[in-house]
């Protein structure tokens, strides 16, 4: 028996074990919204405003002192390209993709992670922890990823 025949047999056996694409072809991905995504918080907004619990409590009997004006740092502006796309790091784009996926029905609260890779035409990959979702739902979410990434590419570009 030739090596090509053995390889074809192994591929057929593996694809039949993993579903062979029969189940994936019969399912359709859920529809995605046409709304541009909101940029994730990068932590600068939270740092700019002082926390209410950190404010000193002013006593009535304490001598009043002139309150010094504390300069508030401006939040870092998000850079944009010439065509109006936002330049975001891979972690921020992964948060955007994950946020959009969480809007889908039956998406797991924990156990899902998104990895963004590439440069000009960035892409995203989703992985699930064992037992975080069913095979059927994981397949639905993976099928929704290309459409989601295509729509997000219109608004966001990967920052290098």
C-alpha positions as CSV (number, residue, x, y, z in Angstrom):
1,X,0.0,0.0,0.0
2,X,1.4,3.4,-0.9
3,X,2.0,6.3,1.5
4,X,-0.7,8.4,-0.2
5,X,-3.4,5.8,0.4
6,X,-2.3,5.5,4.0
7,X,-2.4,9.3,4.5
8,X,-5.8,9.6,2.8
9,X,-7.1,6.8,5.1
10,X,-5.8,8.5,8.2
11,X,-7.2,11.9,7.2
12,X,-10.6,10.2,6.5
13,X,-10.5,8.5,9.9
14,X,-9.6,11.7,11.8
15,X,-12.2,13.8,10.0
16,X,-14.9,11.2,10.8
17,X,-13.9,11.3,14.5
18,X,-13.9,15.1,14.6
19,X,-17.2,15.4,12.7
20,X,-16.0,15.5,9.2
21,X,-17.5,18.9,8.5
22,X,-21.0,17.3,8.2
23,X,-22.2,19.0,11.4
24,X,-20.4,22.2,10.7
25,X,-22.0,22.6,7.3
26,X,-25.5,22.0,8.5
27,X,-25.3,24.8,11.1
28,X,-25.5,28.5,10.3
29,X,-23.7,31.1,12.3
30,X,-25.9,33.5,14.3
31,X,-26.5,37.0,12.8
32,X,-24.2,39.8,13.9
33,X,-25.1,43.4,14.5
34,X,-24.0,46.1,12.0
35,X,-23.2,48.5,14.8
36,X,-19.5,49.7,15.2
37,X,-18.0,48.2,18.4
38,X,-17.3,50.4,21.4
39,X,-13.6,50.7,22.1
40,X,-12.7,48.8,25.3
41,X,-11.5,50.7,28.3
42,X,-7.8,50.8,28.5
43,X,-7.7,51.7,32.2
44,X,-6.9,55.4,31.7
45,X,-10.5,56.5,32.2
46,X,-10.6,54.8,35.6
47,X,-7.3,56.3,36.7
48,X,-8.3,59.8,35.7
49,X,-11.2,60.1,38.1
50,X,-10.4,59.7,41.8
51,X,-12.2,57.0,43.6
52,X,-14.9,58.2,46.0
53,X,-13.5,56.1,48.9
54,X,-10.1,57.6,48.4
55,X,-11.4,61.1,49.1
56,X,-10.5,62.4,52.5
57,X,-13.4,62.9,54.9
58,X,-13.6,66.5,55.9
59,X,-14.4,67.1,59.6
60,X,-16.4,70.2,60.7
61,X,-13.9,70.9,63.6
62,X,-10.8,70.6,61.4
63,X,-9.2,73.9,60.3
64,X,-10.1,74.6,56.7
65,X,-7.2,74.8,54.4
66,X,-7.2,76.0,50.8
67,X,-7.9,73.1,48.6
68,X,-5.2,72.7,46.0
69,X,-6.5,72.0,42.6
70,X,-5.3,68.6,41.5
71,X,-4.7,68.5,37.8
72,X,-6.6,65.6,36.2
73,X,-4.6,63.8,33.5
74,X,-6.3,63.6,30.1
75,X,-7.1,60.1,29.0
76,X,-4.9,58.8,26.2
77,X,-6.4,59.5,22.9
78,X,-7.0,56.5,20.6
79,X,-5.0,56.9,17.4
80,X,-6.8,56.7,14.1
81,X,-5.7,56.0,10.6
82,X,-6.3,58.2,7.6
83,X,-9.5,56.4,6.7
84,X,-10.9,56.7,10.2
85,X,-10.2,53.3,11.6
86,X,-9.0,53.1,15.2
87,X,-5.5,51.8,15.9
88,X,-5.7,49.4,18.8
89,X,-3.3,46.8,20.2
90,X,-4.0,43.1,19.8
91,X,-5.3,42.8,23.4
92,X,-7.8,45.5,22.9
93,X,-9.1,44.0,19.7
94,X,-9.3,40.6,21.4
95,X,-11.5,42.3,24.1
96,X,-13.7,43.7,21.4
97,X,-14.1,40.4,19.7
98,X,-14.8,38.7,23.0
99,X,-17.3,41.4,23.9
100,X,-19.2,41.0,20.6
101,X,-19.2,37.2,21.1
102,X,-20.6,37.5,24.6
103,X,-23.7,39.1,23.0
104,X,-24.5,35.8,21.4
105,X,-26.9,33.3,23.0
106,X,-25.3,30.6,25.2
107,X,-21.8,32.1,25.0
108,X,-19.9,30.8,28.1
109,X,-19.2,33.3,30.8
110,X,-15.7,31.9,31.5
111,X,-13.4,29.5,29.6
112,X,-13.2,31.3,26.2
113,X,-10.2,33.2,25.0
114,X,-9.5,35.1,21.8
115,X,-6.1,35.5,20.2
116,X,-5.6,38.3,17.6
117,X,-2.8,37.8,15.1
118,X,-1.5,39.1,11.8
119,X,-0.8,42.6,10.6
120,X,-2.6,44.4,7.8
121,X,-5.4,41.8,7.6
122,X,-5.5,40.8,11.2
123,X,-7.4,37.7,12.2
124,X,-8.7,36.2,15.4
125,X,-8.9,32.7,16.9
126,X,-11.1,31.5,19.6
127,X,-10.3,28.7,22.0
128,X,-12.5,27.1,24.7
129,X,-11.4,25.5,28.0
130,X,-12.6,21.9,28.5
131,X,-16.3,21.7,29.5
132,X,-16.9,25.4,29.1
133,X,-19.3,24.9,26.3
134,X,-20.8,22.2,24.1
135,X,-19.4,21.1,20.8
136,X,-22.5,22.3,19.0
137,X,-22.2,25.8,20.6
138,X,-18.4,26.0,20.1
139,X,-18.9,25.2,16.4
140,X,-21.6,28.0,16.1
141,X,-19.2,30.5,17.7
142,X,-16.3,29.5,15.5
143,X,-18.5,29.9,12.4
144,X,-19.5,33.4,13.6
145,X,-15.9,34.5,13.9
146,X,-15.1,35.2,10.2
147,X,-18.1,37.5,9.9
148,X,-17.3,39.2,13.1
149,X,-13.7,39.8,12.2
150,X,-14.7,41.0,8.7
151,X,-17.0,43.6,10.2
152,X,-14.6,44.7,12.9
153,X,-11.8,45.2,10.3
154,X,-13.9,48.0,8.9
155,X,-13.6,49.9,12.2
156,X,-10.4,48.7,13.8
157,X,-6.8,48.3,12.6
158,X,-4.1,46.4,14.5
159,X,-1.5,48.6,16.1
160,X,2.1,47.5,15.8
